[in-house]
Amino acid sequence: MIQKNQNNLAISQEFWKKEGKRIDWFTEYTKVNESNFSQGHIEWFSDGILNASYNCIDRHILQGNGNRTALIWQSNDPAVSKKISYQELLDQVCAFSNALKEINIQKGDRVCIYMQMIPEAIVAMLACARIGAIHSVVFGAFSSTALENRINDSQCKALITQDFGIRGLKLDIPMKDNADKILDNCPSIEKVIVVNRSNNSINMQQGRDIFWHDFVMNQPRTCEPEKMNAEDPLFILYTSGSTGKPKGVLHTTGGYLVYTSYTHQKVFDYQQGDIYWCTADIGWITGHSYIVYGPLSNGATQVIFEGVPNYPDFGRFWQIIEQHQVNIFYTAPTALRALMKEGNSWPQRYNLDSLKVLGTVGEPIKSPEWRWYYEIIGQSNCPIVDTWWQTETGGILISPIPHQTELKPGSATHPLPGIFPEILDENQKKIEEANKTGFLVITESWPGQMRTVYGDHQRFIDTYFSQAPGNYFTGDGAYVDEDGYYWITGRVDDVLNVSGHRIGTAEVEGAIGAANGVAEAAVIGYNHEITGEGIYAFVTLMTGIDPSEAIKNDILASVAKIIGPHAKPSVIQFVSGLPKTRSGKIMRRILKKIAQNESDLGDISTLADPSVIDSLLKK
Ligand code: WTA
């Protein structure tokens, strides 16, 4: 029987009971936390009734703030930007909601959104939320095959996409064409709605495809928000795990909204009137929580950016901060490393005095880029919030609070109020000792926690509640230093983190295995100067097939086709065999050492065939 700290549970219950009131409820909740980790059951505010889109838009208008700018869209083209007020956002969301209803999208139906960073992506998400449909956003760089798998897993009824994506020098990323390649294999899709972003011609299938502007034409600008139970699903977002296919992480309405609203305000010290900018893509959880639901539920004014940090030059981020007078800036360490490499002259061209708070997310931030961010971008004036969290957690769990927490570069510092982490050893015993690394777990539920893996609740239980029964198992390693600061040491499982993008080793291995001539592959992450982790692939070929550049290219093409270009390995090494135990398990520990050029491979006595080592060492 697990001994829980009853005190923490009581604190959590009281804390969230109060904090839940920060959003508007059509019917107030009387219940707060009814979760039970031992049963893998998560439930918050279960008798409350609300609507997320109402909270993100209508209530600000009812408070007299309809003219406030909600979105400042900065297009890829530096000369083009556009402001959208809360009233305009409401008009667009209502029109799109009505149009969705007209094609018979109902509460509980799944809708896939495959788009780049354009305002319509946010309108589409909020329209789904308004009518109670469940959105499933698929990152715009995912391949056709990845899109197909995600659509089919959750049986989406409609797809919302755009003709072409525009990013940096790429003006014709064929989004609609990518979708067309697989839609014949997606029988659940009844309608495809297409934003005309580029004016270039595309194929439109009669009866199935419709342009966004035609779709919303003549639709009324009002639409009653659906009354949603707190535990009704809000969205599904696929993320990679250590094994198997990507998981459909399911978040529900009430707890998620309370949690994203709370953390957005607390962690960024968001004050009314501040201009906030999160550079994440809408296709990842950071885009969901800290572009859409957190900031908008708090009535924020924010920049959304279609382009990339190095177009038209390496000063783009800093130029946008100056142009739109950004006060709060939230980005990824990988972007900082890439920009730091280009020197100080880029940021120094622009006036960055508007900045007040800086944030990072997605991977550990190391000292050099932390210092650069602090000194050159923040001019030693802005606290950096290093925010630790996951797709599964819905929002930030461990982070400094600006002007309250004393910072240590590279540490996410402390859990937020209402969050109770612990570090456990391999016997699931709490590590009390300072600086000793173990498994990071969370002992009490919090409102933003995922509720299930869509269509596979057993997988939810197995992945998150079986390793350390009674706790939520994060999959990250961490230690607490002598001052009580948390340091995240990275994943303890086979999940890769490349440029802050989560990629499963098994997914990449499967995609490599699909290339002609490949017998088997093992991939591991290795330290990479810019992307944090790079993907290193060890590949064995079929008997009679010799290594060649052509096979390497086939492998890269296969990964791009099955997952997307962001998952391509940066090193491919052909080997005669993979290091395996007698039971056939690949010894990744050895591969990691080889990739990092370490000469001491450690204990290799459990290898089934020690002779493979020679071929592994021959790079
Ligand atoms: C890693 C992104 C260190 C971690 C929001 C986690 C971090 C995974 C940090 C989740 C941080 C995220 N410091 N590592 N501040 N933030 N991570 O689901 O390994 O895309 O488990 O969510 O990113 O990635 P995900």
Residues whose N, C-alpha, C, O or C-beta is under 5 A from the ligand:
A	BS01	WTA	T360 V361 G362 E363 P364 D386 T387 W388 W389 Q390 T391 E392 A412 T474 D476 I488 G490 R491 G500 R502
